[in-house]
């Protein structure tokens, strides 16, 4: 009889050999040290993966619920240098496509600053980078097919001749951009399209769901997309949803003179990219259910898409597990696999096996202790995203008054500051100032970015 067949659910199973593990069951763990972080991933050069349980032990033989924190971090850039300051030295080479809205509403200062931003990008790139440029209005044009940036002035001259057109065909613009990026199949490059637009889609496919699904399809093809919304008239909910689905960033640009700086910020991140295409598959074990935005029953495997990581940055994801009636002992309550492309090794595909482990006990004094502050803090940050979303929807629907929204945002700002999320706290501050000046639209556009950043769970060291 196999060891897994002899398992008694009312007793702790000790030391089953790896080949005896039944992936549909909870596997008991022997000789586990509760004082150490439950990082089950092997040591390797690349990303560091840690799993931290909220408590060393949880309640056995009854309903219980515990949170785990997954933290994935990438080492700092060599010598502490950023990608921009390295110049021709060691940094991540790019396969970049700039996607520029040149519809009629971009006429004047917006288009001029967009052209200036594109020229700055050309100046920052080198002969090992691949650049393509797509513009869109009612029709889509390929201003520059993908090529190495070896002769900069002709590229900048072509950018300077851009003229405004008519309506806004966002769907086809990013479709053509994806085609340009996919012409280059080199694994060691950070692959990104950067989309700048100032209005709602008014030509081509305009449906919200179709556009968001389109962004997800592009991500599934290995292309991350960042969306930059300029001015007061674009649909912030659409662009934020597309950015989240495409695994990229979202920026709100209130003034045209800010466009070049935002482009530079995004390029700086790209040049220090360490890992792309991160995703995790996770499967709860027997007697275990995963709750929250991602739900999974025992034995059900789900896939979670994660954001790309730059050197010196990390991302945190909180997992909330529910145990309906678990026996005494140390148990593996979920298994997971983290996959990504290691840009430090030419885009080599990497896989890290991760285990979520906790002890089940009848000792109330042990399972009633306060949660680990790192886990509790990360959970609060995750909740802050929901609080921001509730505030935005309250403003849009009129459920929240301006004063009520201000009070909610002040609480969120304090929480984010306490948890060291300085960038997001500053965004909330900007939204507060906009609300206090009576500009609810600007506040909503800013807060959409805060939601995307919090949902990504990423922060720089």
N, C-alpha and C positions, 0 to 999 in steps of 0.2 A: 504494500500500500504506500502511495506517495506521501511525503511529509505534509503537504497541504491538505490531504484527505483526512489526516489524523487530527487536524486542528479543532480544538475545543473553544468555542467563542466565549466561554465563561472563564477561561484561564489565559494567562500570558504565555505566548509561544516564544521561546528563547532561541536565538541563534540559528534560524533556518538558513541553509546555504543559499547563495544567490540564485542558483538554477532552480530552487524549489519555490521561488516567489510566484504567486498567482497574481497577475496584474489586476484582477477583479476584486481582490481582497485587501484588507488592511494588513500590512506586514508588520509584525511586532519586531522591535529593535532590541538587541542585547547590549549590555555594557555601555549605555549611552550616557555622556556627561552632561547633566542639565545646566551646568554653569557656562558651557560654551555655546556660541552661536551655531544654530543648526544649518551650517553651510555644507551641503552634501556634494557640491560640485568639485571636481578635481582641480588641483592647482594647475594653472596654465598661463602662458603669457598672452595677454589680450585683455578681455574683460574680466573683472572680478565680480563674482556672484555670491551674495549672502542671503540666507533666509533666517529671519529672526522671529521667534514665536512670541506672542504677546505675554504669555506666562509660561513658566517652566512646567506647569501641570494644570490640567483641567479636570472637571468632575467626571467620574466614571459611573456607569450603571444608571444613567439618567440623562435628560436633555441638557446639552451644554453648547456653548458657542464661543469660539476664539478667533482672534485675528492673527495673521502672519504678515510680515513685511518682507517683500522681495526687493533687494537693492542691487542694481547692476551699475558698475562704475568703470570708466575708462581712465587709464593713467594720463598724467599731464603730458603736454607736448615736450619733446626733448629740449632741455635747457630753459624750459619755461617760455619758449617763444610762441607767439601766435602765428597762424598761417600767413597773415598779411605781412608781418614784420620780417618773416624769413626771406622774402624775396625769391631768389632762385634756389634757395636751400631746401632742406627737407620739409615737405608738407604734402598734403593729400592732393594729387592732381584731380582736375574736375572734368566732368562731361556736363556742361551747363547750357540750358536753353533759356534765353530771356523772351518772355511772351508779353508784348506791349499792346495795350488797348490804345488805338488811335482813332476812336470814334469821334464824332463831331463835338461831343461834350468835353473832350480833352484839348480842344483848340486853345492856343494861347500859353499861359504860364505852365499849366500842368504838363503839356506835351514837351515844352522846352526843358523843364526840369527832368522829365523822364529820359529825354535824349542825353542830357548832361549825366544822369545816373548811369546810363548804358555806357557812355564814354569812360566814366570812372572805372566801371567794371573791366573794360578792355585794358585800361592802364594797369590794373591790378593783376591781370592774368599773364601767363608766360607761355613759352613755346611747347610746354608739356601739357597744357590745358586745351580741351576741346570746347569750342563755343559755337552755338547756333542762335539765331535771332528770328523770331516769328512776330509779325504784327497782325492785328485783327481789327476789323470794323465790320461792315456787312460782308466783306470778303476777307479771306486770310491770305497773307503773303509771307513767303520765306525770304526775309531780307538777307539772311546769311545761312547757307547750308553748313552742317557741322564740319569744322576744320580747326586745325591748330592755330593758336594765336601767335603767328610769327611776324606778320606785318600789320602793325596796329593802325596806322594812319588811314589806309583805305577803308578799314572797318568803321572807324570813327567818321570818315567822310560820308559813308553810306547812311549812318545813323542820323547825321545832321540834316539829311535831305528828306526825312520823314515828314509827311503832311497829314493833317486830320482828314478823316473820311466821313462815313455816315453812321449807321446803327452799330450795335454791339453783338457780335457773334462769338460769345465766350466758348461755347461747346466745341465748335470747329477749331477755334484758336488753340485750345489745349490738345485737341486730337492731332493736329498737324505738328505741334511741338513734341508730342510723344513720339511721332514717327521720326523726327530729326534725331532725338536722343537715342532711339533704338538702332540707328544706323551704326553706332559705335558700340561694339561689344568687347569692352576691356574691363576685367573684374576689379582692378585696383583703383578705380576712379569713384569719387563721390558723384553720384548722379542726381541731378536736380533740375526741375523747371521752376522758374520764378515768374509769377503772373502778376501784372499790375493792371488794375481796372478801376474805373470811377463810376460805373453805373450798372443798373440791372441789365441782364441779357435781353436784347430787343430784336434779335434776328437768330435764325437757326433754331435749335432746340432750346426752349426757355423753361421747361418744367423743372421745378426744384429737385424732385426726387431723381429725375434722370441725370441732372448735372452732378449731384452728389454721388450717384452710382458710377458715373463716368470717372470721377476722381478716384473712386475705389478701384476701378478697373485698371487705371493707370498705375496705381500702387501695386496691384497684383502683377504687373509687368515689370516690376523692379524699379520704378521711377517714383521718387518722392517729389511732391509739389508743394511749393510755398505760395500763398496768396496775399497780395498787398492791396488793401482797399483804400482808395484815395477819395477825399472829399465827403460831402454830406449825402450823396444820392445813391451810393451803391447799397446792395442788400447784405448787411453784415452777417445775418443769420446764414445766408447761403454760402458766403465765402468762408466763414468759420467752419461750417459743416464740411465743406469741400477740403479745407486744409486738414481737418482732423481725419477725414477718410483717406486722404492722400499721404498721411504721415508726416506732413511738413509743418511749417510755421504759418502764423497769421499775424499781420500787422495792420493797424489802423493808422493812416497818414492824414492828419487833419489839414496840413498846409503843404502846398506844392514844393516849397523850398526844403522840406524834410525828406523828399524822395531819395536824393543821392545818399544821405546818411543811412537810411533804412537799407538800401541796396548794399552798402558797405558792411553794415552789421550782419546781414545774411551771408555775404561772401566770406566774412571773417570766420563764421561758424563752419561753413562748408570746407574751408581750407584746413581745418583741424579735425575733419571727420575721422573717426576711428573705426566705427562699425555701422553698417547699413543693413536694411532688410531684417531688423530684429523682429522676431515673433516667438511666442511661447505657446506650446500645447500643454494643457493641464488636465489631469484626470483624478477626481476624488476616489478614494478607496471605499471599502465596504463600511456601512453605517455612517457615511460622510456625505454632506451636501455643500456645495459652494453657493453662497448667497451674494447678492449685490448686483451691480450693473451687468456682470457676467455670471449667469446661473448655470450650474451643472449638478445633476444628480449623481449618485454613486455609480462608478463605472463609465460615466459619460465623458468623453474627451471633447474639449472645446479649444479653439485656437484664438489667441489674443495678439493683435498686431501692436507692436511697440515702436516708438520713435527712434530715428537714427541718433547715434551718440557721437559727440565731439570729445577729443582728448581733454581731460580735466573735468568732465561732466559726469553726472550720474542720473539714474532714474529710479523712482520708487513706485511700487505697486502694492496695494494692500489687498489681501485676500481674506474673506470672512467665511469661516467654515462652521457648519452646524452639525452636531453629533447627537443623534436621537437617543441612543442607548448603547454606550461603548464600554467594553469590559476593561478591567484593570490592566495596567502595563504600559510599556513604551510601544507606540505604534506609528507607522508611516501612514499619514492620513491623506496624502496626495502625492502623485508623482508628476513631474513636468520635464519638458525638454525646451531649452532655449537655443534657438538657431539664429545665426547672423553671418554676414560676410565680413571678414577681418581685413580692413583696408590697409593695415600695417603689414600684411602678408599677401599683398596683391589680390585681395578680394577672396581669399580662400574661405570656403564654407566651413563653419565651425558649429559644433553641437555640444551643449553642456547639459548633463543630466542633473536634475535638482529634486531633492526630496523634502517634503514638509513633515516634520516629526514632532511629536509631543507625548508627554506621559499622562495617562489617565489614572486618577487617584481617588480614594474615598476620604482623604484628609481635607476637610473643609478649610483648615488654616492655610493650606498650600494653594488650593484653587481659588481662594477668595482674595489673594493679594492683588495690589494694583498692577495694571499692565505695564510692560516695559515702556519707558517714556519715548523711545524712538518709534515704537509701533503706534503708541497712542498719538504722538505728534503727527505721524504720517497719515493716520486715519482722520485726524482733524483737518488736515490740508485737503484730503479727498472730499470731506464734507463741505469744506469751504467752496469748492466748485459747485456743489448742489445749491449752496446758499446764494452764490452769485447768479446762477441760472434762475432761481426763484425770484430774485430781485429784478432781473431783467424782464422776466415774463410779467411780473407784477406791474412794472412801469408800462410795458406795452399794452396791457389789458386794462389798466386803470385800477387794478385791485389795490395797488400800493400808491399812496400819495407821495409827492416829492419828499416831504419830511420823513415819511415812513421808510422810503428807500434810502435816504441819507443815514438814518439810524441803523438800518441793516448793514449798510456798507461800512460804517464806522466800526461795527463789531467785527466784520470780516477783515477789515484792515488791521485791527489790533491782533487778531488771531494770526494772520499771515506774518506780521512783524515779529510776534513772539516765536513763531516756528522758523524764523530765518529766511522766509521767502520774500526777500527784499524787492526783487523785480516786480512780482505780482502785487505786493503792497503798494508800490509806487503807481502801478496802473490803477488800482482802486482809488488812490489819492487823486489821480487825474480825473477819474470819473466823478468823484465827489465834487471837485472844483467845477466841472461842467454842469452838474446838477444844481449846485448852489448859484451858478450864473444863469440858470434857466434853460440850459441846452441839454435836454434829455436825450436827443439823438446822438450827440457826441458821447455822452456817458454810456449809452447802450453799445456803440461801436467799440469803445475802449474795453468794456466788460466782456464782450465776446472774445477778445484776445486773452483776457485773464482766464476765462473758462477753458480755452484751448490749452493754455500753458499748464494750468493745474491738472487737467485731465491727462496730459502727457506725463506728468510726474517728474519732469526733468529739471535739474538745477545745476549750475556751474559751481565749481569749488572756489 
